[in-house]
């Protein structure tokens, strides 16, 4: 089974949706990739929390995603009847980009929770999502930048760094009267 078929199964809620996605992948692959990454990135972020057994992280990401979604929708509603609300293709709902905020919410969360090296690949796919939205005339650059900035800001407010259980640190102790090692063992709550 190829990646496109897997994406169709994950994203499609029936044969018609899967067929539509397969057609989009064939006819406009960069648009399809942006559509897929807006969903795949959050699934990956959730999967990472579950793989690590980090159920606190799962809850934090649920809050993070919900807050990002709510803020994105509120801004879309607020800007709909302004020049910033008009998409390059003439439709409403331009500011900010929901696809980009969804993809960036996962990248920001994983980066803030587990470290930049974990978030970097998701930032790459989020960046491509933003590019595809501009390339397909669904958004202006300001919309995708705002969507990503919003997601990063929400993540900074909600996400706490992950503390692995049973972290061991060893440090040398050298002073006038002592030479030795200090062992410190942290247990996660």
C-alpha positions in Angstrom: 0.0 0.0 0.0 1.5 3.4 -1.0 1.6 6.5 1.2 -1.3 8.2 -0.8 -3.5 5.2 -0.1 -2.7 5.3 3.6 -3.4 9.0 3.7 -6.7 8.5 2.0 -7.7 5.8 4.5 -6.6 8.0 7.5 -8.2 11.2 6.2 -11.2 9.8 4.3 -14.4 9.0 6.2 -15.8 6.9 3.3 -15.1 5.8 -0.2 -16.2 9.1 -1.7 -13.8 11.1 0.5 -11.0 8.7 -0.2 -11.7 8.9 -4.0 -11.7 12.7 -3.8 -8.4 12.7 -1.9 -6.8 10.3 -4.4 -8.0 12.6 -7.2 -6.5 15.6 -5.5 -3.2 13.8 -4.9 -3.0 12.9 -8.6 -4.2 16.3 -9.9 -2.6 18.7 -7.4 -0.1 17.0 -5.2 1.1 20.1 -3.3 -2.4 21.1 -2.4 -3.1 17.6 -1.3 0.1 17.6 0.8 -1.0 20.8 2.6 -4.5 19.2 3.2 -2.9 16.0 4.6 -0.3 17.7 6.8 -2.9 19.8 8.6 -4.3 16.5 9.9 -1.3 14.3 9.9 0.9 16.7 12.0 -1.7 16.7 14.9 -2.0 12.9 14.6 1.7 12.5 14.9 1.9 14.9 17.9 -0.7 12.8 19.6 1.0 9.6 18.6 4.3 10.8 20.1 2.6 11.5 23.5 1.0 8.1 23.5 4.2 6.3 22.4 6.1 7.9 25.2 3.3 7.0 27.7 3.1 10.8 28.4 -0.6 11.1 29.2 -0.1 14.6 30.7 1.4 15.5 27.3 -1.7 14.0 25.6 -4.0 16.3 27.7 -1.8 19.3 27.1 -1.8 18.8 23.4 -5.6 18.4 23.4 -5.9 21.7 25.2 -3.3 23.3 22.9 -5.0 22.1 19.8 -8.5 23.2 21.0 -7.2 26.6 22.1 -5.4 27.1 18.8 -8.5 26.1 16.8 -10.8 28.3 18.9 -8.5 31.3 18.5 -8.1 30.7 14.8 -11.9 30.6 14.3 -12.5 33.7 16.5 -10.0 35.6 14.4 -11.5 34.4 11.1 -14.9 35.5 12.3 -13.5 38.9 13.5 -11.7 39.6 10.2 -14.3 38.1 7.7 -15.9 41.4 6.8 -12.6 43.3 6.3 -10.0 43.3 3.6 -7.9 40.9 5.6 -10.8 38.4 5.6 -10.8 38.1 1.8 -8.8 35.3 0.3 -6.8 35.8 -2.9 -9.4 33.6 -4.7 -12.2 36.0 -3.6 -13.7 33.8 -0.9 -14.0 34.7 2.9 -12.1 33.3 5.8 -8.6 34.2 4.9 -7.1 35.5 8.1 -5.5 33.5 9.8 -4.8 30.2 7.9 -6.5 27.3 9.7 -4.5 24.7 7.8 -1.2 26.3 8.9 -2.3 26.9 12.5 -3.3 23.2 12.8 0.0 22.0 11.3 2.1 24.4 13.4 0.2 23.6 16.6 1.7 20.1 16.4 5.1 21.3 15.6 5.2 23.9 18.4 3.8 21.4 20.9 6.3 18.6 20.1 9.2 21.1 20.0 8.2 22.8 23.3 7.4 19.4 25.1 10.2 17.2 23.8 12.8 19.5 22.3 13.5 21.2 19.0 15.0 18.1 17.3 11.6 16.4 17.6 9.7 19.4 16.4 11.9 20.2 13.4 10.4 17.7 10.9 6.9 18.8 11.8 7.9 22.5 11.3 9.1 21.4 7.9 5.7 19.9 7.0 3.9 22.9 8.5 6.0 25.3 6.4 5.1 23.3 3.3 1.4 23.5 4.4 1.7 27.3 4.6 3.5 27.4 1.2 0.8 25.3 -0.4 -2.0 27.5 0.9 -0.4 30.6 -0.6 0.5 28.8 -3.8 -3.1 27.6 -4.3 -4.4 31.2 -3.7 -6.3 30.2 -0.5 -4.2 32.6 1.7 -1.8 35.5 1.7 1.6 35.2 3.4 0.3 37.2 6.3 -2.4 34.6 6.9 0.0 31.7 7.1 2.5 33.6 9.2 -0.3 34.6 11.6 -1.7 31.1 11.8 1.7 29.7 12.7 2.5 32.5 15.1 -0.8 32.0 16.8 -0.1 28.2 17.2 3.4 28.9 18.6 2.0 31.5 21.1 -0.7 29.1 22.3 1.8 26.3 22.7 4.2 28.6 24.7 1.3 29.3 27.1 0.0 25.7 27.5 2.9 23.3 27.0 5.3 22.3 29.8 8.6 20.5 29.1 8.5 16.7 29.4 10.2 15.3 32.4 11.2 11.7 32.0 10.7 9.4 35.0 13.8 8.5 36.9 16.2 11.1 35.5 19.7 10.5 36.9 22.3 13.2 36.9 25.8 12.8 38.1 28.0 15.8 38.9 31.5 16.1 40.3 32.0 17.9 43.6 35.4 19.5 44.2 36.0 22.0 46.9 38.7 22.6 49.5 37.8 19.6 51.7 35.9 17.3 49.4 36.4 15.4 46.1 33.5 13.2 45.0 30.4 12.7 42.9 26.9 13.9 43.6 24.1 11.6 42.3 20.6 13.0 41.9 17.6 10.9 40.9 14.3 12.6 40.0 11.0 10.8 39.9 8.3 12.1 37.8 5.0 12.9 39.7 
